[in-house]
């Protein structure tokens, strides 16, 4: 494989260019200085398997985003990891469901190492893609769980007589995570240039 392309010749410090739009990465960091301690702990916990990805076409950046390492395997002493990310990384434009013929994907892992990504699969409907990388050492992987965002409207489905809260709780050793509107969620990403910082933004599930 050809070596990954460096973005230093295209972008200034802390500058994100995406589909001809530019946005300063550090514009709103002051708003997150007082983030809840639990949110900060969560960001640190998931940090090892959160990576940044940059797609390029014609030698120029196409899209930038983050992904999660979901699978790791060793083959004859070589380490391979699979990353789950957004299929927007691969689109020729926001309005098109097509992949450029010359697309390249750069992946920045936790320590700043730059890896070349290989597109394994994608799904435009669900806007997800899988990227494969090769690394010099084993990489941490996330533990994924089935997300159940359904809500019971049948009285028998409500276990708590007063609030029905048990119906929406995550129980120990369960195989899925119950999530309903209003629950706190945290979006986590990684910046694509040194110091490759982790980013966290709290919100509410809708």
N, C-alpha and C positions, 0 to 999 in steps of 0.2 A: 504494500500500500504506500501511496505517496505520503510525505509528512504533512501533518495538519498545517493549515494556513494561519499565520498570526494576524490578529486584528489590530495590532498596534499601528499599522500603517494606514488604517481606515478610520479609526476612532480616536478622539481625544480622551483624556482621563474622565471617568465617570459619565461618559456620554453614551446613551443607548439610541441607536438608530434602527427603526423598524418600519418597513413599508413606507419609507420617506418621512417618517415622523421621528423627531428627536426629543428625548426626555432625560433630564438630569437624574442620575441614580440617587444622589444624596440630597435631593430637594426637600423631602419631608422626613428626614431622619429624626429631627428634633421632636416630632410629634410622638415618636415611639420610645423616647428615652425612659419614660415612666411606665413602660409596659408591665403588666402583672408579672410577678416572679414566676408563677406557674407557666406562663407563656414562654418566658425566657428559658426555663428548664426544658420545656418541650422542644424548643428550637435546637437547643444543644443536644438533646437526646437523639433527634432525627438527623442531625447534621452529617454524620458519617456517610449516610447513603443518599444525600441530596447532591445533585450535580447541576452544573449549568451546561447548556447546549447552544451552539450557534450554527445555523445552516448558512451555506454560501453557494452562490451560483455565479458563474462568470468571474470568480475570484472576489466577489463582493458579498457582504453580509445580506442575508435574506430575512432571517427571523432569529430571535433570541428568546430563550426561555429556560425553564428548569425541568428536572426529571428526577425520578426515584429509582435507585438500583433495586430490582426485585428478584434477581436470580444470579447465582455465581456458580461457575464450574471450572474444574481444572482438567485440562486435556494434555497429557504428556508433558507436564511441567509448565504449560502455558495457561494463563489465567484469563477467563472470559466472563464478562458480566453483561446482563441484559437490563436495559433502562426503559421504564415506562414514562412517556412524556406526551405532550400535545401534538396532534397531527398538523396543527398550524405551522409547526416547524418545517414542514415539507411542502407547503402550498406555494405555487408560483405567485399567487396574490390572495388577498382575503376573499375574493369573489370566485376563485377558481378551485376546482377539485383536480388539480394536476400537479405532478412532481417534475421539476426541471431535470432534463437528461443528465446534466453535469453536476447535480447537487452533491455537496460535501457537508459532512457534519462534524464539527469540533465539539469535544466533550471535555469539560474542566472538572476534575474530581476534587475531593476535599483539600488535598495538599497543594493544589494548583497545577498538578500534572495535566498536560494536554494530550488527549487521546483522539484518534480518528475513529469516528463512528460508522457503523454499517447499518443501513436500514433493513430490518428484518421483516416488519409487517406494519400495516396501518389500517385504520378504519375511519373514513370521513364522517360517517353518521355519528359515531360516538366521540369523534375528534381525539383519538388516541393513536399512539405509534410506539413501536418497540425498536430500540436502537441497541446494537451490540458493540462492545468495545473490548480491546485486549489490553491488559495491564501487566506491570512487572511484579505485582504482589496481589494477594487476595483482597477483595474489597467487601466491606460490610453490606448486608442486604436488609431491606425492610421486611417486616412481617405483615403481610396484607390480610385483611379480613373482609368478609362479605358485608356490604353496607345495606341495611334494610331501612328504607325511609317510608315504609308503608305505615298507615295508622288504622287501628281497629275502630270500627264504628258499631260493632256488635257488643252489647252489654256483657256477654259471656267472655269477651276478650279482655275485659278490664278486671284486673285482679284486686286492685285496691278499691275498696268500696267508696272511699271518700274522694280520692284524687285520681285514681287510675294510673298513678305514677309508675307502678311496677311494670306496666305494659310497655313502657318506653325506656326502661333501664337496661344497662349492660350488666349481665350477671356473670359471675366468675366462671371461667372455662367455657363460655358460650362460643358458638361457631360464627356468630355474626354480631355486628355492632348496630344497635338501634339508634336512629337519628331522626329527630323531628324538627319542624320549623321553630326557630327561636333558639335552638341549641348553639352554644359557642363553638366555633370552628377556628382553626388557624391555618392560614396559607403560608407555606415555607418555600423559599427559593434560594438560589445561590448566584452571586454576581460572577460574570465571565472574565474578569480581569483581576490581577493581584490587587488587594490581598485575598481575593476569592471569598468574600464575606458571605455569611448566611443571612438571609432576610426573613422576617416574620411579620405577618399582618393579621391581627385578630378580626373576627367578623361573626355574623350570625347566619346559620343555615336557613335558606328560604325555600 
